């Protein structure tokens, strides 16, 4: 099935959000109901200077954004999404290196969508840094 939102549209929309620009979030891949995003490592993202671990807020921001983008692939580009609930389980230390998140849609209804995400470092998807589940409110353009 074809994407309703083009990758360029999603990246352009994401780049309009100042916080996303600070994190330098990039879309690596996108398909119907799925998305892969990344952020480069920056010293400002360290949350534990002793262990040199990524800050949990950086990880959760990418998890949330990726889940929303995966959901948006099944929506009209003019539909709007907002996070209702986000659960992130931190499974191991986020290393000081590029972070990836894969997200996929579990269910999209008329007003609510649910996604599942996994955060990991390059080549180590089998050793996730975090896992997440997001619930998003879907406001259809037709309801505006």
N, C-alpha and C positions, 0 to 999 in steps of 0.2 A: 504494500500500500504506500502511496506517495506521502511524503511529509507535507503537512499543511503549513508549516513555518519553515522557511529556508534557513540554512545555517547562517548565512550572512545577516538575515533579519534578526536572528536570536543574538548573534555577537554584537550587532549594532545596538540592539536594545540593552544588552548587558553593559556595554560601554557607556551608556547614558547614565548609569548608576555610579556616582563617585566612589563608593566603597569598593565596587567591583574593579574599578580602575586602580585603586590603591593596591588591591590584592593581585592585580594583573592576571585575572582569570581568563583562560583561553579555552575555547571549544576545540577539542582534539578530533572528535568524531560524533556523528549524530545520525540516527536512523529512526524509523517509526517506533516510538515508545522507549527509546534509549538515548543516552548521551554520555560522552566521556569528556571530562574537563581536567584542566591542570592549572597549577600555580607554580611559579618558580620559587626557589628558596631565596629568602632575604633575611639578613640578620635581625631585622625588626620583627620577624615572625617567631623568634625564640620566646618561649614562655617559661622555660626552666633553664637558666644559664649554667647551672652545675651539670645537668645531664645533656644540655644542648638539645632539648626536645622542643618541637613545634608547639605553639600555643593552641590549646583546645578550641579557642574561638576562631582561629584561622581554619582549622580543620572543619569545624561545624559550619562555618560560612560557605565553604566549598561544597560540602555535603548538601546543604540546603539549596544552594543555587543550582547544582547539578540535578537534583530531584525535580525542581521546578522546571528546568529546561527540558528534561525528559518528558515530563507531562505536557509541556507546551507543544511538543512535536505532534501531539494528537489533537490540538486545539486550533481554532482559527487564530491567525497572527494578531488579531485585534482583541481576543479574549484576554482577560487579566486574571492573574493568579496571586494569591496571598497565602502565606504559610499559616495554617491553623495549629498544627502540632508538629514538633520535630523531636525525634529521639535519636541521640547519638551515643553509641557505646564505644569507648576508647579502649582498644584491645592491646595496643603496644605503643611504644614510644614513636612519635613522628620524628624521623631523622631530619637533619639539616640538609635536605635535598628536595628536588622537585616532587610535588605530591599530585597524584592522579585520583580522580573519583569517577566511578562508573555508576550510572543510575538507570533504573528501568521502571516502567509503569506496572504496578500490580493491578490497579483498577481505576478507570475513569468513568464517573457517572455524570449526571446533568449538572451537579453543583459541587461535587467533591471528587478529588483525585488522590490516590495513594501511590507512593513510590518507595523503592528500596534502593539503597546506595551502599557502596563499599569504597573506602579510601585506602590507597596503597602507594608504594614507591615503585619506580620503573623496574620491571622484571620480577616483581615480588607480589603479584596479586594474590598468591596463595598464602601470604603473610600479611593480612590486612591490618592497617593502622587503626581503622575505625569502621564501624558499620552503622547505618542509619535507616530510619524509616520516616517519611514525611507525609503529612496530610495537608492538602492544599484546597482552599476555597477557589472555585472556578466561577468567575463572573463572565458570562457569555456576552459578546458584543451585541447580540440580538436583544439582551435585557437592559441595555443602557438607556 
